[in-house]
């Protein structure tokens, strides 16, 4: 437990110590201690709030061929779709009716959505819902593209780095993709004033504690306002179809560790966590998570945005079941909040201004 207490006192460890911490966290008592501290910190900065984001999966076309992803360009038998601007605005209208104040536009890296098209969509959302936050998750783009989308009104940008290890990155991605470029994109987004989200999969093929330690070092250096961490789940049409899924337990331990490492971070209990375990979301909140992202996408398209097998796309994952989600969150001792829920450091800066 010595390394656990050392980490809690001072989270800035070296790579070898992070590996030691990850090994030590396998002990149930140690994992409980980490979760206890993680919950203390999330309550300190966010109280009991679990923030809701409305997820709009607006295209499943992707130019990339990442080996783990169900919408990779080589996927066969996948019915592709793109939502029109009108359909996206209709999703926002439904979200507004339900009380949502944050919309997450997520899609594959689809060149059809040019800067002009995305700018028009963002401006339309902001004109109709001026108090909302718009989050984009559309992959690697140029600095100029990020600048234009920011000026159009985008507030946040999610770009999971997936792994901070060059060797592991090569195992997960085709040769034409670059970890250096992905990291560069994240720093450019921060430079442009976005609230930035990074993150990685827990238990992806070939992942070791040494590589997870590199992820922790990278997050500490980047200081993102958001971090998405969910278990790897294989998809039947990828090269990793026969690989074992990542564990819920490892994911929960990592959520606690990242909360302690970055106390003010917005930390989702992901759809993948809920897919792996019916109580995955509740377990995520008990490990330090404080964000949930119900699906506002048209019901007909939810199954088509299949990043991994058996993805939740009905029930509590769907926005229509918001009342059920509220009950589950409250039963776990938390409070579902429809507020924008900006990162704590952003709120502190606003209060100073």
KEZA-788333 format. One record per residue: residue number from 0; x, y, z of N, C-alpha, C in turn. Coordinates in steps of 0.2 Angstrom, whole numbers. Example, Ala and Ser with C-alpha at 12.3 -4.5 7.8 and 13.67 -1.06 7.14 Angstrom:
! KEZA-788333
- 0, 66, -28, 39, 62, -22, 39, 66, -16, 39
- 1, 64, -11, 35, 68, -5, 36, 64, 0, 39
END
This chain:
! KEZA-788333
- 0, 4, -6, 0, 0, 0, 0, 4, 6, 0
- 1, 11, 6, 1, 15, 11, 2, 15, 16, -5
- 2, 15, 12, -11, 15, 16, -17, 8, 20, -18
- 3, 3, 16, -15, -4, 19, -16, -4, 26, -12
- 4, -2, 26, -6, -2, 32, -2, 3, 37, -4
- 5, 9, 35, -7, 13, 40, -10, 10, 43, -16
- 6, 7, 39, -20, 3, 42, -26, -2, 47, -24
- 7, -6, 45, -19, -11, 50, -16, -8, 56, -13
- 8, -3, 56, -10, 0, 62, -7, 3, 66, -13
- 9, 6, 63, -18, 10, 66, -23, 9, 62, -30
- 10, 4, 64, -34, 3, 60, -40, 8, 60, -45
- 11, 13, 64, -45, 18, 65, -50, 24, 60, -49
- 12, 23, 54, -51, 28, 49, -51, 31, 48, -57
- 13, 36, 44, -57, 40, 42, -63, 37, 36, -66
- 14, 39, 34, -72, 36, 28, -76, 36, 22, -72
- 15, 42, 20, -69, 43, 14, -65, 38, 14, -59
- 16, 37, 20, -56, 33, 20, -50, 25, 19, -52
- 17, 24, 22, -58, 17, 21, -61, 15, 13, -62
- 18, 20, 10, -65, 20, 3, -66, 19, -1, -59
- 19, 23, 1, -54, 22, -2, -47, 15, 0, -45
- 20, 12, 6, -46, 6, 8, -44, 0, 4, -47
- 21, 1, 3, -53, -4, -1, -57, -4, -9, -54
- 22, 2, -11, -53, 2, -18, -50, -1, -18, -43
- 23, 1, -13, -39, -2, -13, -32, -9, -13, -32
- 24, -12, -9, -37, -19, -8, -37, -23, -14, -39
- 25, -20, -20, -41, -24, -26, -42, -27, -29, -35
- 26, -24, -27, -30, -26, -29, -23, -33, -25, -22
- 27, -38, -29, -19, -44, -26, -19, -44, -20, -14
- 28, -41, -21, -8, -40, -15, -3, -37, -9, -6
- 29, -32, -10, -10, -28, -4, -13, -33, -1, -18
- 30, -37, -5, -22, -42, -2, -27, -47, 2, -23
- 31, -49, -1, -18, -54, 3, -14, -51, 10, -11
- 32, -45, 10, -9, -42, 16, -6, -42, 21, -12
- 33, -40, 19, -18, -39, 23, -24, -46, 26, -25
- 34, -51, 22, -25, -58, 24, -27, -61, 29, -22
- 35, -59, 28, -15, -61, 32, -10, -58, 39, -11
- 36, -52, 40, -13, -49, 46, -14, -51, 49, -20
- 37, -53, 45, -25, -55, 48, -31, -62, 51, -30
- 38, -66, 48, -26, -73, 51, -25, -72, 57, -21
- 39, -68, 57, -16, -67, 63, -12, -65, 69, -16
- 40, -61, 68, -21, -59, 73, -26, -64, 76, -30
- 41, -68, 71, -33, -73, 73, -38, -79, 77, -34
- 42, -80, 75, -28, -85, 79, -23, -82, 86, -22
- 43, -76, 86, -21, -72, 93, -19, -74, 98, -25
- 44, -73, 95, -31, -73, 100, -37, -80, 100, -40
- 45, -84, 95, -40, -90, 94, -43, -96, 92, -39
- 46, -95, 91, -32, -101, 89, -28, -103, 82, -30
- 47, -110, 81, -30, -113, 75, -32, -115, 75, -39
- 48, -114, 80, -43, -116, 80, -50, -113, 75, -55
- 49, -118, 72, -58, -116, 68, -64, -118, 72, -70
- 50, -114, 74, -74, -116, 79, -80, -118, 74, -86
- 51, -123, 77, -89, -126, 73, -95, -124, 77, -102
- 52, -122, 73, -106, -120, 76, -113, -124, 72, -118
- 53, -127, 76, -123, -131, 72, -128, -127, 70, -134
- 54, -126, 64, -135, -122, 61, -140, -126, 61, -147
- 55, -123, 64, -152, -126, 63, -159, -120, 60, -163
- 56, -121, 54, -165, -116, 50, -169, -119, 51, -177
- 57, -115, 56, -180, -118, 59, -186, -116, 56, -192
- 58, -110, 52, -192, -108, 49, -198, -104, 43, -196
- 59, -105, 37, -199, -100, 31, -198, -96, 30, -204
- 60, -95, 35, -208, -89, 34, -213, -83, 36, -210
- 61, -77, 33, -212, -71, 35, -209, -65, 33, -214
- 62, -61, 38, -215, -55, 37, -220, -50, 32, -216
- 63, -50, 31, -210, -45, 28, -206, -46, 20, -206
- 64, -41, 16, -204, -42, 9, -204, -39, 6, -198
- 65, -41, 10, -192, -38, 7, -186, -40, 0, -184
- 66, -36, -4, -182, -37, -11, -182, -42, -13, -177
- 67, -44, -9, -172, -49, -10, -167, -56, -8, -168
- 68, -57, -4, -173, -63, 0, -174, -68, -3, -179
- 69, -74, -4, -177, -79, -7, -181, -82, -3, -187
- 70, -80, 4, -187, -82, 8, -193, -76, 10, -197
- 71, -70, 6, -196, -64, 7, -200, -66, 6, -207
- 72, -62, 9, -212, -64, 10, -219, -65, 3, -222
- 73, -61, -2, -219, -61, -9, -222, -67, -13, -220
- 74, -71, -11, -215, -76, -15, -213, -81, -16, -218
- 75, -83, -23, -219, -88, -25, -224, -94, -27, -220
- 76, -100, -26, -224, -106, -28, -222, -109, -22, -217
- 77, -106, -16, -217, -108, -11, -213, -112, -6, -217
- 78, -118, -4, -215, -122, 0, -219, -120, 7, -217
- 79, -117, 11, -221, -115, 18, -220, -120, 23, -220
- 80, -119, 28, -216, -124, 34, -216, -121, 40, -214
- 81, -124, 46, -216, -122, 53, -214, -129, 56, -212
- 82, -129, 60, -207, -135, 64, -205, -134, 71, -209
- 83, -140, 73, -211, -140, 80, -214, -140, 85, -208
- 84, -139, 91, -210, -139, 97, -205, -146, 97, -202
- 85, -151, 96, -206, -158, 96, -203, -159, 90, -198
- 86, -156, 84, -200, -157, 79, -195, -153, 80, -188
- 87, -147, 83, -189, -143, 85, -183, -147, 90, -179
- 88, -149, 95, -182, -153, 100, -178, -159, 97, -175
- 89, -162, 92, -178, -168, 89, -175, -166, 85, -169
- 90, -160, 82, -169, -158, 79, -163, -157, 84, -157
- 91, -154, 90, -159, -153, 95, -154, -160, 97, -152
- 92, -165, 98, -156, -171, 100, -154, -174, 95, -149
- 93, -173, 89, -150, -176, 84, -145, -172, 84, -139
- 94, -165, 85, -139, -161, 86, -133, -163, 92, -129
- 95, -165, 98, -133, -167, 104, -129, -173, 103, -126
- 96, -178, 99, -129, -184, 97, -126, -183, 93, -119
- 97, -178, 89, -119, -177, 85, -113, -172, 89, -108
- 98, -170, 94, -110, -166, 98, -105, -158, 98, -106
- 99, -156, 95, -112, -149, 95, -113, -146, 102, -114
- 100, -140, 103, -112, -136, 109, -113, -129, 108, -116
- 101, -128, 102, -118, -122, 100, -121, -123, 95, -126
- 102, -121, 96, -132, -121, 91, -138, -114, 89, -140
- 103, -113, 83, -141, -107, 80, -143, -108, 77, -150
- 104, -105, 80, -155, -105, 78, -162, -100, 73, -163
- 105, -101, 67, -164, -96, 62, -165, -97, 58, -171
- 106, -91, 57, -175, -91, 53, -181, -84, 51, -183
- 107, -84, 47, -188, -78, 44, -191, -75, 50, -194
- 108, -68, 49, -196, -65, 55, -200, -68, 55, -207
- 109, -73, 58, -208, -77, 58, -214, -76, 65, -218
- 110, -72, 64, -224, -70, 70, -228, -76, 74, -231
- 111, -82, 70, -231, -88, 74, -234, -90, 80, -230
- 112, -88, 79, -223, -90, 85, -219, -84, 90, -219
- 113, -84, 94, -224, -79, 99, -224, -79, 104, -219
- 114, -74, 109, -219, -75, 114, -214, -81, 118, -215
- 115, -83, 120, -221, -89, 124, -222, -95, 120, -220
- 116, -96, 114, -221, -102, 110, -218, -102, 110, -211
- 117, -96, 109, -208, -96, 108, -200, -97, 115, -197
- 118, -94, 121, -200, -95, 127, -198, -103, 129, -198
- 119, -106, 127, -203, -113, 129, -204, -117, 126, -199
- 120, -116, 119, -198, -119, 115, -193, -118, 118, -186
- 121, -112, 120, -184, -110, 122, -177, -114, 129, -176
- 122, -114, 134, -181, -117, 140, -181, -124, 139, -180
- 123, -127, 135, -184, -135, 134, -183, -137, 131, -176
- 124, -133, 127, -173, -134, 125, -166, -133, 130, -161
- 125, -128, 134, -162, -127, 140, -157, -132, 145, -158
- 126, -135, 146, -164, -140, 151, -165, -146, 149, -162
- 127, -148, 143, -162, -154, 141, -160, -154, 139, -152
- 128, -148, 137, -150, -147, 136, -143, -141, 139, -140
- 129, -141, 146, -139, -135, 150, -138, -131, 148, -131
- 130, -135, 145, -127, -132, 144, -120, -129, 137, -120
- 131, -129, 133, -125, -127, 126, -125, -120, 126, -126
- 132, -116, 120, -125, -109, 119, -127, -110, 114, -132
- 133, -105, 115, -137, -105, 110, -143, -98, 107, -143
- 134, -98, 101, -142, -92, 97, -142, -91, 93, -149
- 135, -85, 93, -151, -84, 89, -158, -79, 83, -156
- 136, -81, 78, -160, -76, 72, -159, -76, 69, -167
- 137, -72, 73, -171, -71, 71, -178, -64, 70, -180
- 138, -60, 68, -175, -53, 66, -177, -48, 71, -179
- 139, -43, 69, -182, -37, 73, -184, -39, 77, -190
- 140, -38, 84, -189, -39, 89, -194, -33, 94, -194
- 141, -33, 98, -198, -27, 103, -199, -28, 109, -193
- 142, -23, 112, -192, -23, 118, -187, -29, 123, -189
- 143, -28, 124, -196, -33, 129, -199, -40, 127, -198
- 144, -41, 120, -199, -48, 118, -198, -50, 118, -191
- 145, -46, 116, -186, -48, 117, -179, -49, 125, -178
- 146, -45, 129, -180, -46, 136, -179, -53, 138, -182
- 147, -55, 136, -188, -61, 138, -191, -67, 136, -187
- 148, -67, 129, -185, -72, 126, -181, -73, 130, -174
- 149, -67, 132, -171, -67, 135, -165, -71, 142, -165
- 150, -69, 145, -171, -72, 152, -172, -79, 151, -174
- 151, -82, 146, -176, -89, 145, -178, -93, 144, -172
- 152, -89, 142, -166, -93, 141, -160, -92, 135, -156
- 153, -88, 130, -159, -86, 124, -155, -83, 126, -148
- 154, -85, 122, -143, -82, 124, -136, -77, 119, -134
- 155, -78, 112, -136, -74, 107, -134, -72, 102, -139
- 156, -67, 98, -138, -65, 93, -143, -62, 87, -140
- 157, -65, 81, -142, -63, 75, -139, -59, 71, -145
- 158, -53, 70, -143, -48, 66, -147, -44, 61, -143
- 159, -47, 55, -142, -43, 50, -138, -36, 48, -141
- 160, -31, 49, -138, -25, 47, -141, -24, 40, -141
- 161, -28, 36, -138, -28, 28, -138, -22, 25, -135
- 162, -16, 27, -136, -10, 25, -132, -5, 30, -133
- 163, -1, 31, -128, 5, 36, -129, 11, 32, -130
- 164, 11, 26, -131, 17, 22, -133, 18, 21, -140
- 165, 23, 23, -143, 24, 23, -151, 24, 15, -153
- 166, 27, 11, -149, 27, 4, -151, 20, 1, -151
- 167, 16, 3, -146, 9, 0, -145, 5, 4, -150
- 168, 6, 10, -152, 2, 13, -157, 3, 10, -163
- 169, 9, 8, -165, 10, 4, -171, 6, -3, -172
- 170, 5, -6, -166, 1, -12, -166, -6, -11, -167
- 171, -9, -5, -165, -16, -3, -166, -18, 0, -172
- 172, -13, 3, -176, -15, 7, -181, -11, 5, -188
- 173, -13, 7, -194, -10, 6, -200, -4, 11, -200
- 174, 1, 9, -205, 7, 13, -205, 6, 20, -207
- 175, 1, 22, -211, 0, 29, -213, -2, 34, -207
- 176, -4, 31, -201, -6, 35, -196, 0, 36, -191
- 177, 0, 42, -187, 6, 44, -183, 4, 46, -176
- 178, 7, 43, -171, 6, 45, -165, 8, 53, -163
- 179, 14, 54, -167, 16, 61, -166, 11, 66, -168
- 180, 8, 65, -174, 3, 69, -177, -3, 70, -172
- 181, -5, 64, -169, -11, 64, -165, -10, 68, -159
- 182, -4, 67, -156, -2, 72, -150, -2, 79, -152
- 183, 1, 80, -158, 2, 87, -160, -5, 90, -161
- 184, -10, 86, -163, -17, 89, -164, -20, 91, -157
- 185, -19, 87, -152, -21, 88, -145, -18, 95, -143
- 186, -12, 96, -144, -9, 102, -142, -11, 108, -146
- 187, -12, 107, -152, -15, 113, -156, -22, 115, -154
- 188, -26, 110, -152, -33, 111, -149, -33, 115, -143
- 189, -28, 113, -138, -27, 117, -132, -25, 124, -134
- 190, -21, 125, -138, -18, 131, -140, -24, 136, -143
- 191, -29, 133, -146, -34, 137, -149, -40, 138, -144
- 192, -39, 136, -138, -44, 137, -133, -49, 133, -132
- 193, -49, 127, -135, -54, 122, -134, -53, 119, -127
- 194, -59, 116, -124, -58, 112, -118, -57, 105, -122
- 195, -51, 102, -120, -49, 96, -124, -50, 90, -120
- 196, -52, 84, -123, -52, 78, -121, -48, 73, -124
- 197, -44, 69, -120, -39, 64, -123, -42, 57, -120
- 198, -38, 52, -120, -40, 46, -117, -38, 40, -121
- 199, -39, 34, -118, -37, 28, -120, -41, 22, -118
- 200, -40, 16, -122, -43, 10, -120, -40, 6, -115
- 201, -43, 3, -110, -40, -1, -105, -40, -9, -108
- 202, -35, -12, -108, -34, -19, -110, -34, -20, -118
- 203, -32, -15, -122, -32, -16, -129, -26, -21, -131
- 204, -26, -24, -136, -22, -29, -138, -14, -27, -137
- 205, -11, -31, -133, -3, -30, -132, -2, -25, -127
- 206, -7, -22, -124, -6, -17, -119, -2, -20, -113
- 207, 3, -16, -110, 6, -18, -104, 5, -13, -99
- 208, 7, -14, -93, 7, -9, -88, 12, -3, -89
- 209, 18, -5, -93, 23, 0, -95, 19, 5, -100
- 210, 15, 2, -104, 12, 7, -109, 6, 11, -106
- 211, 3, 8, -101, -2, 12, -97, 2, 18, -93
- 212, 7, 16, -91, 11, 21, -87, 13, 27, -92
- 213, 14, 25, -98, 16, 31, -103, 9, 35, -104
- 214, 4, 32, -104, -3, 35, -105, -4, 40, -99
- 215, -2, 38, -93, -3, 42, -87, 2, 48, -87
- 216, 8, 47, -89, 13, 52, -90, 11, 57, -95
- 217, 8, 55, -101, 6, 59, -106, 0, 64, -104
- 218, -5, 61, -100, -11, 64, -98, -8, 70, -93
- 219, -4, 68, -89, -1, 73, -84, 2, 79, -87
- 220, 6, 77, -93, 9, 83, -97, 4, 87, -100
- 221, -1, 84, -104, -6, 87, -108, -11, 91, -103
- 222, -13, 88, -98, -18, 91, -93, -24, 93, -97
- 223, -27, 88, -100, -34, 89, -103, -39, 90, -98
- 224, -45, 94, -101, -50, 95, -96, -55, 89, -96
- 225, -54, 84, -101, -58, 78, -101, -54, 72, -102
- 226, -56, 66, -100, -52, 60, -101, -57, 54, -102
- 227, -57, 51, -108, -61, 46, -109, -58, 39, -109
- 228, -60, 35, -104, -56, 29, -103, -62, 23, -102
- 229, -61, 18, -107, -66, 13, -107, -63, 7, -109
- 230, -66, 1, -107, -62, -6, -109, -62, -7, -117
- 231, -57, -10, -119, -57, -12, -126, -62, -18, -127
- 232, -66, -17, -132, -71, -23, -134, -70, -24, -141
- 233, -69, -31, -143, -67, -32, -150, -74, -32, -154
- 234, -72, -31, -161, -78, -30, -166, -76, -36, -171
- 235, -82, -39, -173, -81, -45, -177, -78, -44, -184
- 236, -78, -38, -186, -75, -37, -193, -68, -33, -193
- 237, -65, -34, -187, -58, -31, -187, -53, -36, -186
- 238, -46, -35, -187, -41, -40, -186, -41, -42, -178
- 239, -44, -38, -174, -44, -40, -167, -50, -44, -164
- 240, -54, -47, -169, -60, -50, -168, -59, -55, -162
- 241, -54, -59, -162, -53, -64, -157, -49, -62, -151
- 242, -47, -56, -150, -44, -54, -144, -48, -53, -138
- 243, -46, -55, -132, -50, -54, -127, -52, -47, -125
- 244, -58, -45, -122, -59, -38, -120, -55, -36, -114
- 245, -55, -30, -114, -52, -27, -107, -56, -28, -102
- 246, -54, -28, -96, -58, -29, -90, -61, -23, -87
- 247, -67, -24, -84, -70, -19, -80, -66, -16, -74
- 248, -63, -21, -71, -59, -20, -65, -54, -15, -66
- 249, -50, -17, -72, -44, -12, -74, -47, -5, -76
- 250, -52, -5, -79, -55, 1, -81, -57, 6, -75
- 251, -60, 3, -70, -62, 6, -64, -55, 9, -60
- 252, -50, 4, -60, -44, 7, -56, -41, 12, -60
- 253, -41, 12, -67, -38, 18, -71, -42, 24, -70
- 254, -49, 24, -69, -53, 29, -68, -51, 33, -62
- 255, -50, 29, -56, -48, 32, -50, -41, 35, -50
- 256, -37, 32, -54, -30, 34, -54, -30, 41, -58
- 257, -34, 41, -64, -34, 47, -68, -37, 53, -64
- 258, -43, 51, -60, -46, 56, -56, -41, 59, -51
- 259, -37, 55, -48, -32, 58, -43, -26, 62, -46
- 260, -24, 59, -52, -19, 62, -56, -21, 69, -59
- 261, -28, 70, -61, -31, 76, -64, -37, 77, -60
- 262, -37, 80, -54, -43, 81, -50, -49, 84, -53
- 263, -47, 89, -57, -53, 93, -60, -55, 90, -67
- 264, -53, 85, -69, -55, 82, -75, -62, 80, -75
- 265, -65, 81, -81, -72, 78, -82, -71, 71, -85
- 266, -74, 66, -82, -72, 59, -83, -78, 55, -84
- 267, -80, 53, -90, -86, 49, -92, -86, 42, -89
- 268, -91, 40, -87, -93, 32, -86, -95, 30, -93
- 269, -91, 27, -97, -92, 26, -104, -97, 21, -106
- 270, -100, 22, -112, -104, 17, -115, -101, 10, -115
- 271, -95, 10, -117, -91, 3, -117, -91, 0, -110
- 272, -91, 4, -105, -91, 1, -98, -98, -1, -96
- 273, -103, 2, -99, -110, 0, -98, -112, -6, -102
- 274, -108, -7, -107, -109, -13, -112, -106, -19, -108
- 275, -100, -18, -105, -97, -24, -102, -100, -26, -96
- 276, -103, -22, -92, -106, -23, -86, -113, -19, -85
- 277, -118, -23, -83, -125, -19, -83, -125, -14, -77
- 278, -120, -14, -72, -119, -9, -67, -113, -5, -68
- 279, -110, -6, -75, -104, -2, -76, -104, 5, -75
- 280, -109, 8, -77, -110, 16, -76, -109, 17, -68
- 281, -113, 14, -64, -113, 15, -57, -106, 14, -54
- 282, -103, 8, -56, -97, 7, -54, -92, 12, -56
- 283, -93, 15, -62, -88, 21, -64, -89, 27, -60
- 284, -95, 28, -58, -96, 34, -53, -93, 33, -46
- 285, -93, 27, -44, -90, 25, -38, -83, 25, -38
- 286, -80, 25, -44, -73, 25, -45, -70, 32, -47
- 287, -75, 37, -47, -72, 44, -48, -75, 47, -55
- 288, -79, 44, -59, -82, 47, -65, -87, 51, -63
- 289, -89, 56, -68, -94, 61, -66, -98, 64, -73
- 290, -97, 60, -78, -101, 62, -84, -104, 55, -87
- 291, -110, 56, -90, -113, 51, -94, -116, 54, -101
- 292, -116, 50, -106, -118, 53, -113, -123, 49, -116
- 293, -129, 50, -114, -135, 47, -117, -135, 48, -125
- 294, -138, 44, -129, -138, 44, -136, -144, 48, -139
- 295, -143, 54, -142, -148, 58, -146, -148, 56, -153
- 296, -144, 52, -156, -144, 50, -163, -151, 47, -165
- 297, -153, 47, -171, -159, 44, -173, -159, 37, -172
- 298, -164, 34, -169, -164, 27, -167, -162, 22, -173
- 299, -164, 24, -179, -162, 20, -185, -155, 19, -186
- 300, -151, 24, -183, -144, 24, -185, -139, 22, -179
- 301, -142, 21, -173, -138, 19, -167, -134, 13, -168
- 302, -138, 8, -171, -134, 1, -172, -129, 2, -177
- 303, -130, 6, -182, -125, 7, -187, -118, 10, -185
- 304, -118, 14, -179, -112, 17, -177, -109, 12, -172
- 305, -107, 6, -174, -105, 0, -170, -97, 0, -170
- 306, -95, 4, -165, -87, 4, -164, -85, -3, -162
- 307, -89, -7, -158, -87, -13, -155, -94, -17, -155
- 308, -93, -24, -154, -99, -28, -154, -103, -27, -148
- 309, -110, -28, -149, -115, -28, -143, -115, -21, -140
- 310, -113, -16, -144, -113, -9, -141, -121, -7, -138
- 311, -121, -4, -132, -127, -2, -130, -130, 3, -134
- 312, -136, 3, -137, -139, 8, -141, -147, 8, -139
- 313, -149, 5, -134, -156, 6, -132, -156, 6, -124
- 314, -162, 7, -121, -162, 7, -114, -159, 13, -111
- 315, -155, 13, -106, -152, 18, -103, -147, 22, -107
- 316, -145, 19, -112, -140, 22, -117, -144, 27, -121
- 317, -150, 26, -122, -154, 31, -127, -157, 36, -122
- 318, -157, 42, -126, -159, 48, -122, -167, 48, -120
- 319, -171, 44, -123, -178, 43, -121, -178, 40, -114
- 320, -173, 37, -112, -174, 34, -106, -170, 38, -100
- 321, -171, 44, -101, -167, 49, -97, -170, 48, -90
- 322, -177, 47, -89, -180, 46, -82, -177, 40, -79
- 323, -176, 35, -82, -173, 29, -79, -166, 30, -77
- 324, -162, 33, -82, -155, 35, -80, -155, 39, -74
- 325, -159, 44, -73, -160, 48, -67, -161, 44, -61
- 326, -165, 39, -61, -167, 35, -56, -161, 31, -54
- 327, -157, 28, -59, -151, 24, -57, -146, 28, -54
- 328, -145, 34, -57, -139, 39, -54, -141, 41, -47
- 329, -147, 42, -46, -149, 44, -39, -149, 38, -34
- 330, -151, 33, -37, -150, 27, -32, -143, 25, -30
- 331, -138, 27, -35, -131, 26, -33, -129, 32, -29
- 332, -133, 37, -27, -131, 42, -22, -128, 48, -26
- 333, -130, 49, -32, -127, 55, -36, -133, 59, -38
- 334, -132, 65, -42, -137, 69, -44, -136, 70, -52
- 335, -141, 68, -56, -140, 70, -63, -141, 77, -65
- 336, -136, 80, -68, -136, 87, -69, -136, 88, -77
- 337, -141, 92, -79, -141, 94, -86, -137, 100, -88
- 338, -134, 103, -83, -130, 109, -84, -124, 108, -89
- 339, -121, 113, -92, -116, 112, -96, -110, 109, -93
- 340, -109, 110, -86, -104, 106, -83, -97, 107, -86
- 341, -95, 114, -86, -88, 115, -89, -83, 112, -84
- 342, -77, 111, -86, -71, 108, -82, -70, 113, -76
- 343, -69, 111, -70, -68, 115, -64, -63, 120, -65
- 344, -58, 119, -69, -53, 125, -70, -56, 130, -74
- 345, -60, 129, -79, -63, 134, -83, -68, 138, -78
- 346, -72, 135, -74, -76, 138, -70, -72, 143, -65
- 347, -67, 140, -63, -63, 145, -58, -60, 151, -62
- 348, -58, 150, -68, -56, 156, -72, -61, 161, -73
- 349, -67, 158, -75, -73, 162, -76, -75, 166, -70
- 350, -74, 163, -64, -76, 167, -58, -71, 172, -56
- 351, -65, 171, -58, -59, 176, -57, -60, 182, -61
- 352, -63, 181, -68, -63, 186, -73, -68, 192, -71
END
